[in-house]
């Protein structure tokens, strides 16, 4: 359990630094004390689901990227999804046929 807390804390610290946020700023965004957040990042304290959600929202990362071992801390896919949805909304019928055939081809090849 202690190693899991250290892992989660290290991932939170990595995500916070990527966003160029200080402990003070992130703690304010998440409505927790700076000292508590420091303990979380060091792996010496656990967090509630509510705090995890607040941290994910403030850092714009997924919960699994903070919790699961072997996963890189990534931004939520919403930006990619938004971009893809915009592309699809603006696509012609021919474009949509091409995209659908491409996805089917990739799925059949085992890429998806």
C-alpha contacts under 8 A as a table, 3 or more apart, distances in Angstrom:
res1	aa1	res2	aa2	distance
1	X	4	X	5.05
1	X	5	X	6.37
2	X	5	X	5.16
2	X	6	X	6.31
2	X	43	X	6.94
2	X	44	X	7.58
3	X	6	X	5.01
3	X	7	X	6.09
3	X	43	X	7.65
4	X	7	X	5.01
4	X	8	X	6.19
4	X	43	X	7.87
4	X	67	X	7.97
5	X	8	X	5.16
5	X	9	X	5.98
5	X	40	X	7.48
5	X	43	X	4.52
5	X	44	X	6.97
5	X	45	X	7.16
5	X	46	X	6.47
6	X	9	X	5.05
6	X	10	X	5.99
6	X	40	X	7.96
6	X	41	X	7.12
6	X	42	X	6.05
6	X	43	X	3.81
6	X	44	X	7.28
7	X	10	X	5.19
7	X	11	X	6.26
7	X	43	X	7.19
7	X	67	X	7.46
7	X	69	X	7.40
8	X	11	X	5.15
8	X	12	X	6.23
8	X	41	X	7.39
8	X	43	X	7.19
8	X	66	X	5.47
8	X	67	X	5.35
9	X	12	X	5.06
9	X	13	X	6.21
9	X	40	X	5.32
9	X	41	X	3.64
9	X	42	X	5.70
9	X	43	X	5.17
10	X	13	X	5.06
10	X	14	X	6.15
10	X	41	X	5.65
10	X	42	X	6.93
10	X	43	X	7.55
11	X	14	X	5.00
11	X	15	X	6.14
11	X	41	X	7.91
11	X	65	X	7.73
11	X	66	X	5.28
11	X	67	X	7.84
11	X	73	X	6.57
12	X	15	X	5.17
12	X	16	X	6.02
12	X	41	X	6.30
12	X	55	X	7.97
12	X	66	X	6.31
13	X	16	X	5.02
13	X	17	X	6.10
13	X	41	X	5.80
14	X	17	X	5.26
14	X	18	X	6.21
14	X	73	X	7.56
15	X	18	X	5.10
15	X	19	X	6.44
15	X	59	X	6.50
15	X	61	X	7.63
15	X	73	X	6.43
16	X	19	X	5.24
16	X	20	X	6.30
16	X	21	X	5.48
16	X	22	X	7.30
16	X	23	X	7.97
16	X	26	X	7.50
16	X	59	X	6.38
17	X	20	X	4.72
17	X	21	X	5.87
17	X	22	X	7.49
18	X	21	X	7.75
19	X	59	X	6.85
21	X	25	X	6.08
21	X	26	X	6.30
22	X	25	X	5.23
22	X	26	X	6.25
23	X	26	X	5.24
23	X	27	X	5.87
23	X	34	X	5.86
23	X	37	X	6.97
23	X	38	X	7.02
24	X	27	X	5.27
24	X	28	X	6.24
24	X	34	X	5.44
25	X	28	X	5.15
25	X	29	X	6.30
26	X	29	X	5.01
26	X	30	X	6.16
26	X	55	X	7.65
26	X	58	X	7.08
27	X	30	X	5.09
27	X	31	X	5.78
27	X	32	X	5.06
27	X	33	X	5.67
27	X	34	X	5.26
27	X	37	X	6.36
28	X	31	X	5.03
28	X	32	X	6.49
28	X	33	X	7.41
28	X	34	X	7.82
29	X	54	X	7.66
29	X	55	X	7.96
29	X	58	X	6.35
30	X	51	X	6.74
30	X	54	X	5.20
30	X	55	X	5.97
30	X	58	X	7.00
32	X	36	X	6.77
32	X	37	X	6.87
32	X	51	X	7.97
33	X	36	X	5.19
33	X	37	X	6.31
34	X	37	X	5.15
34	X	38	X	6.15
35	X	38	X	5.01
35	X	39	X	6.31
36	X	39	X	5.09
36	X	40	X	6.29
36	X	45	X	7.57
37	X	40	X	4.93
37	X	41	X	6.21
38	X	41	X	5.10
38	X	42	X	6.25
39	X	42	X	5.05
39	X	43	X	6.16
39	X	44	X	5.20
39	X	45	X	5.48
40	X	43	X	5.03
40	X	44	X	5.89
40	X	45	X	4.84
40	X	46	X	6.11
40	X	47	X	7.18
41	X	44	X	7.71
42	X	45	X	7.80
43	X	46	X	7.29
47	X	51	X	6.03
47	X	52	X	6.49
48	X	51	X	5.20
48	X	52	X	6.22
49	X	52	X	4.94
49	X	53	X	6.12
50	X	53	X	5.16
50	X	54	X	6.25
51	X	54	X	4.96
51	X	55	X	6.09
52	X	55	X	5.10
52	X	56	X	6.13
52	X	63	X	7.21
53	X	56	X	5.08
53	X	57	X	6.13
53	X	63	X	7.29
54	X	57	X	5.17
54	X	58	X	6.06
55	X	58	X	5.08
55	X	59	X	6.00
56	X	59	X	5.21
56	X	60	X	5.50
56	X	61	X	5.01
56	X	62	X	5.95
56	X	63	X	6.11
57	X	60	X	4.92
57	X	61	X	6.75
60	X	75	X	5.61
60	X	76	X	5.96
61	X	65	X	7.00
61	X	66	X	7.84
61	X	73	X	7.02
61	X	74	X	5.74
61	X	75	X	4.35
61	X	76	X	4.89
62	X	65	X	5.41
62	X	66	X	6.95
62	X	73	X	7.86
62	X	74	X	6.93
62	X	75	X	6.60
62	X	76	X	5.39
63	X	66	X	5.29
63	X	67	X	6.21
64	X	67	X	4.98
64	X	68	X	5.35
64	X	71	X	7.86
65	X	68	X	5.92
65	X	71	X	5.63
65	X	72	X	6.03
65	X	73	X	4.77
65	X	74	X	6.27
66	X	73	X	6.26
68	X	71	X	6.08
76	X	79	X	7.28
77	X	80	X	5.35
77	X	81	X	6.10
78	X	81	X	4.91
78	X	82	X	5.86
79	X	82	X	5.08
79	X	83	X	6.15
80	X	83	X	5.09
80	X	84	X	6.11
81	X	84	X	5.06
81	X	85	X	6.04
82	X	85	X	5.13
82	X	86	X	6.17
83	X	86	X	5.16
83	X	87	X	6.22
84	X	87	X	5.03
84	X	88	X	6.17
85	X	88	X	5.07
85	X	89	X	6.05
86	X	89	X	5.09
86	X	90	X	6.24
87	X	90	X	5.30
87	X	91	X	6.06
88	X	91	X	5.02
88	X	96	X	7.07
91	X	94	X	7.86
91	X	95	X	5.52
91	X	96	X	6.18
92	X	95	X	5.02
92	X	96	X	6.26
93	X	96	X	5.08
93	X	97	X	6.21
94	X	97	X	5.10
94	X	98	X	6.23
95	X	98	X	5.06
95	X	99	X	6.18
96	X	99	X	5.06
96	X	100	X	6.07
97	X	100	X	5.21
97	X	101	X	6.15
98	X	101	X	5.20
98	X	102	X	6.07
99	X	102	X	5.02
99	X	103	X	6.20
100	X	103	X	5.22
100	X	104	X	6.20
101	X	104	X	5.06
101	X	105	X	6.06
102	X	105	X	5.05
102	X	106	X	6.18
103	X	106	X	5.07
103	X	107	X	6.06
104	X	107	X	5.13
104	X	108	X	6.10
105	X	108	X	5.14
105	X	109	X	6.30
106	X	109	X	5.12
106	X	110	X	6.50
106	X	111	X	5.38
106	X	112	X	6.39
107	X	110	X	5.31
107	X	111	X	5.70
107	X	112	X	4.90
108	X	111	X	7.59
109	X	112	X	7.87
